[in-house]
Amino acid sequence: MEHEQIPTRTVTRLSDPKALRAYAHPVRKKLIVALRTRGPLTATQAGRLLGESSGTCSFHLRQLAKYGLVEETGGGTGREKPWRTTTMFTAWDDMSADPEAAAAARELTEVTAQGYFSELTRWLERRPGESEEWQRAAFFGDRFVWVTADELAEVGRELLAVTDKYLERLAKPELRPPGARLATYLHLGFPDVTLPDAPSSDTPNSDTPSTDTP
Protein backbone atom coordinates (compact mmCIF):
# COMPACT_ATOMS: atom_id res chain seq x y z
CA MET A 1 0.00 0.00 0.00
CA GLU A 2 1.24 3.47 -0.90
CA HIS A 3 0.08 6.97 0.01
CA GLU A 4 0.45 9.39 -2.88
CA GLN A 5 0.45 13.15 -2.37
CA ILE A 6 -0.76 15.36 -5.25
CA PRO A 7 -1.86 19.01 -4.85
CA THR A 8 -5.49 18.96 -3.58
CA ARG A 9 -5.52 15.16 -3.97
CA THR A 10 -4.22 12.42 -1.66
CA VAL A 11 -4.47 8.81 -2.81
CA THR A 12 -3.99 5.44 -1.12
CA ARG A 13 -2.93 2.85 -3.70
CA LEU A 14 -3.80 -0.70 -2.70
CA SER A 15 -1.76 -3.59 -4.08
CA ASP A 16 -1.84 -6.27 -1.37
CA PRO A 17 -4.54 -8.91 -2.15
CA LYS A 18 -5.66 -9.02 1.50
CA ALA A 19 -6.09 -5.25 1.60
CA LEU A 20 -7.99 -5.28 -1.71
CA ARG A 21 -10.39 -7.94 -0.46
CA ALA A 22 -10.80 -6.20 2.88
CA TYR A 23 -11.77 -2.94 1.18
CA ALA A 24 -14.33 -4.72 -1.04
CA HIS A 25 -16.70 -5.15 1.94
CA PRO A 26 -19.81 -2.95 1.39
CA VAL A 27 -19.94 -1.61 4.97
CA ARG A 28 -16.27 -0.65 4.86
CA LYS A 29 -16.71 1.21 1.61
CA LYS A 30 -19.68 3.09 3.09
CA LEU A 31 -17.62 3.97 6.15
CA ILE A 32 -14.87 5.41 3.97
CA VAL A 33 -17.39 7.55 2.08
CA ALA A 34 -18.94 8.75 5.34
CA LEU A 35 -15.58 9.70 6.84
CA ARG A 36 -14.41 11.46 3.68
CA THR A 37 -17.56 13.50 3.24
CA ARG A 38 -18.76 14.08 6.82
CA GLY A 39 -15.47 14.47 8.63
CA PRO A 40 -14.18 12.49 11.62
CA LEU A 41 -16.82 10.18 13.12
CA THR A 42 -17.02 7.82 16.06
CA ALA A 43 -18.30 4.28 15.57
CA THR A 44 -21.54 5.37 17.23
CA GLN A 45 -21.97 8.36 14.90
CA ALA A 46 -21.10 6.28 11.85
CA GLY A 47 -23.60 3.64 12.90
CA ARG A 48 -26.42 6.17 13.13
CA LEU A 49 -25.46 7.62 9.75
CA LEU A 50 -25.28 4.26 7.96
CA GLY A 51 -28.04 2.42 9.79
CA GLU A 52 -25.57 -0.06 11.28
CA SER A 53 -24.80 -0.94 14.89
CA SER A 54 -21.93 0.83 16.61
CA GLY A 55 -20.33 -2.57 17.22
CA THR A 56 -20.39 -3.39 13.51
CA CYS A 57 -18.87 -0.03 12.61
CA SER A 58 -16.23 -0.33 15.32
CA PHE A 59 -15.14 -3.72 13.97
CA HIS A 60 -14.94 -2.54 10.37
CA LEU A 61 -13.11 0.65 11.31
CA ARG A 62 -10.45 -1.43 13.01
CA GLN A 63 -10.14 -3.58 9.89
CA LEU A 64 -9.75 -0.49 7.70
CA ALA A 65 -7.10 0.83 10.09
CA LYS A 66 -5.21 -2.46 9.75
CA TYR A 67 -4.64 -1.63 6.09
CA GLY A 68 -3.89 2.05 6.60
CA LEU A 69 -7.15 3.41 5.23
CA VAL A 70 -8.35 5.09 8.43
CA GLU A 71 -6.79 6.24 11.69
CA GLU A 72 -7.86 7.51 15.09
CA THR A 73 -7.81 11.27 15.51
CA GLY A 74 -7.05 11.05 19.24
CA GLY A 75 -9.36 11.49 22.21
CA GLY A 76 -12.37 9.46 23.28
CA THR A 77 -12.50 5.86 24.35
CA GLY A 78 -14.02 2.67 23.00
CA ARG A 79 -16.69 3.31 20.40
CA GLU A 80 -16.55 7.05 21.11
CA LYS A 81 -13.08 7.42 19.59
CA PRO A 82 -13.20 9.61 16.45
CA TRP A 83 -11.84 8.15 13.22
CA ARG A 84 -10.74 9.80 9.98
CA THR A 85 -9.52 8.61 6.59
CA THR A 86 -5.82 8.82 5.83
CA THR A 87 -6.32 10.05 2.26
CA MET A 88 -9.02 11.54 0.03
CA PHE A 89 -9.11 8.73 -2.54
CA THR A 90 -8.36 5.03 -2.88
CA ALA A 91 -6.98 3.50 -6.08
CA TRP A 92 -5.84 0.08 -7.25
CA ASP A 93 -4.45 -1.59 -10.37
CA ASP A 94 -6.50 -4.51 -11.69
CA MET A 95 -3.79 -5.33 -14.25
CA SER A 96 -1.16 -6.34 -11.70
CA ALA A 97 1.49 -8.86 -12.75
CA ASP A 98 0.63 -10.79 -9.57
CA PRO A 99 -2.36 -13.04 -10.49
CA GLU A 100 -3.73 -13.06 -6.93
CA ALA A 101 -3.55 -9.27 -6.66
CA ALA A 102 -5.10 -8.85 -10.12
CA ALA A 103 -8.01 -11.16 -9.21
CA ALA A 104 -8.62 -9.34 -5.91
CA ALA A 105 -8.47 -5.97 -7.69
CA ARG A 106 -11.00 -7.09 -10.33
CA GLU A 107 -13.31 -8.26 -7.55
CA LEU A 108 -13.02 -4.87 -5.87
CA THR A 109 -13.71 -3.09 -9.18
CA GLU A 110 -16.86 -5.16 -9.71
CA VAL A 111 -18.10 -4.50 -6.17
CA THR A 112 -17.43 -0.79 -6.65
CA ALA A 113 -19.34 -0.72 -9.96
CA GLN A 114 -22.29 -2.48 -8.34
CA GLY A 115 -22.24 0.14 -5.60
CA TYR A 116 -22.27 2.95 -8.16
CA PHE A 117 -25.38 1.67 -9.85
CA SER A 118 -27.14 0.87 -6.58
CA GLU A 119 -26.61 4.51 -5.62
CA LEU A 120 -27.93 5.66 -8.99
CA THR A 121 -31.01 3.47 -8.57
CA ARG A 122 -31.69 4.96 -5.13
CA TRP A 123 -31.50 8.46 -6.61
CA LEU A 124 -33.91 7.57 -9.43
CA GLU A 125 -36.36 6.15 -6.87
CA ARG A 126 -36.18 9.29 -4.71
CA ARG A 127 -35.99 11.81 -7.53
CA PRO A 128 -39.78 12.49 -7.78
CA GLY A 129 -39.73 13.71 -4.17
CA GLU A 130 -36.84 16.12 -4.73
CA SER A 131 -37.21 19.79 -5.57
CA GLU A 132 -37.48 20.76 -9.23
CA GLU A 133 -34.19 22.62 -8.90
CA TRP A 134 -32.26 19.47 -7.97
CA GLN A 135 -34.15 17.25 -10.38
CA ARG A 136 -33.13 19.52 -13.25
CA ALA A 137 -29.56 19.94 -11.96
CA ALA A 138 -28.92 16.19 -11.95
CA PHE A 139 -27.80 14.82 -15.31
CA PHE A 140 -27.87 11.41 -16.91
CA GLY A 141 -26.81 10.30 -20.38
CA ASP A 142 -24.10 8.86 -22.56
CA ARG A 143 -22.00 9.52 -25.64
CA PHE A 144 -20.44 7.26 -28.24
CA VAL A 145 -17.11 8.51 -29.57
CA TRP A 146 -14.35 7.11 -31.77
CA VAL A 147 -11.08 7.55 -29.88
CA THR A 148 -7.69 5.97 -29.44
CA ALA A 149 -6.66 4.50 -26.10
CA ASP A 150 -4.53 7.59 -25.41
CA GLU A 151 -7.42 9.91 -26.27
CA LEU A 152 -9.83 8.05 -23.99
CA ALA A 153 -7.32 8.30 -21.15
CA GLU A 154 -6.99 12.02 -21.82
CA VAL A 155 -10.78 12.47 -21.69
CA GLY A 156 -10.72 10.88 -18.23
CA ARG A 157 -7.99 13.24 -17.03
CA GLU A 158 -9.80 16.29 -18.40
CA LEU A 159 -13.08 15.36 -16.70
CA LEU A 160 -11.32 14.83 -13.38
CA ALA A 161 -9.77 18.27 -13.71
CA VAL A 162 -13.27 19.79 -14.01
CA THR A 163 -14.31 18.40 -10.61
CA ASP A 164 -10.96 18.92 -8.87
CA LYS A 165 -11.80 22.57 -8.19
CA TYR A 166 -14.48 21.43 -5.72
CA LEU A 167 -12.33 18.91 -3.82
CA GLU A 168 -11.23 21.29 -1.09
CA ARG A 169 -14.84 21.58 0.05
CA LEU A 170 -14.69 17.98 1.28
CA ALA A 171 -12.20 18.89 4.00
CA LYS A 172 -13.30 22.51 4.56
CA PRO A 173 -17.06 22.87 5.15
CA GLU A 174 -16.65 26.64 5.39
CA LEU A 175 -15.99 26.71 1.63
CA ARG A 176 -19.37 25.18 0.79
CA PRO A 177 -21.81 27.83 -0.48
CA PRO A 178 -25.35 28.07 0.90
CA GLY A 179 -27.58 25.39 -0.60
CA ALA A 180 -24.68 23.04 -1.43
CA ARG A 181 -25.36 19.31 -1.15
CA LEU A 182 -23.15 16.29 -1.41
CA ALA A 183 -23.42 15.06 -5.01
CA THR A 184 -22.05 11.96 -6.71
CA TYR A 185 -20.28 12.33 -10.03
CA LEU A 186 -19.47 9.08 -11.83
CA HIS A 187 -16.86 9.13 -14.58
CA LEU A 188 -16.89 6.03 -16.77
CA GLY A 189 -15.30 5.50 -20.15
CA PHE A 190 -14.59 2.16 -21.79
CA PRO A 191 -14.50 0.48 -25.22
CA ASP A 192 -17.92 -0.56 -26.48
CA VAL A 193 -18.08 -4.35 -26.56
CA THR A 194 -21.78 -4.69 -27.44
CA LEU A 195 -21.11 -4.56 -31.19
CA PRO A 196 -18.17 -6.29 -32.88
CA ASP A 197 -15.39 -4.08 -34.17
CA ALA A 198 -16.02 -3.25 -37.82
CA PRO A 199 -13.29 -4.03 -40.37
CA SER A 200 -11.56 -0.92 -41.67
CA SER A 201 -13.24 -1.41 -45.09
CA ASP A 202 -16.64 -1.05 -43.42
CA THR A 203 -15.80 2.27 -41.76
CA PRO A 204 -18.35 4.92 -42.87
CA ASN A 205 -17.02 7.70 -45.05
CA SER A 206 -17.13 11.31 -43.98
CA ASP A 207 -20.54 11.87 -45.62
CA THR A 208 -22.24 9.23 -43.47
CA PRO A 209 -24.00 10.54 -40.33
CA SER A 210 -22.52 8.96 -37.22
CA THR A 211 -25.32 9.77 -34.77
CA ASP A 212 -29.01 10.60 -34.69
CA THR A 213 -28.29 13.97 -33.10
CA PRO A 214 -28.49 16.95 -35.50
HUPEUR-V406867 format. One record per backbone hydrogen bond with DSSP energy under -1.0 kcal/mol. CO is the residue of the C=O (numbers start at 1). NH is the residue of the N-H. Records with the same first field share a line. If there is no record, write none. Layout:
CO=NH  NH
This chain:
2=13
4=11
6=9
9=6
10=89
11=4
12=91
13=2
16=20
17=21
18=22
19=23
22=25
25=29
26=30
27=31
28=32
29=33
30=34
31=35
32=36
33=37
34=38
41=83
42=46
43=47
44=48
45=49
46=50
47=51  52
53=57
54=58
55=59
56=60
57=61
58=62
59=63
60=64
61=65
62=66
64=69
65=68
69=86
71=84
77=80
78=81
79=44
82=73
83=41
84=71
89=12
91=14
98=102
99=103
100=104
101=105
102=106
103=107
104=108
105=109
106=110
107=111
108=112
109=113
110=114
111=115
112=116
113=117
114=118
115=119
116=120
117=121
118=122
119=123
120=124
121=125
122=126
123=127
126=129
127=130
131=135
132=136
133=137
134=138
148=152
149=153
150=154
151=155
152=156
153=157
154=158
155=159
156=160
157=161
158=162
159=163
160=164
163=166
164=167
166=169
167=170
168=172
172=175
173=176
177=180
199=202
200=203
205=208
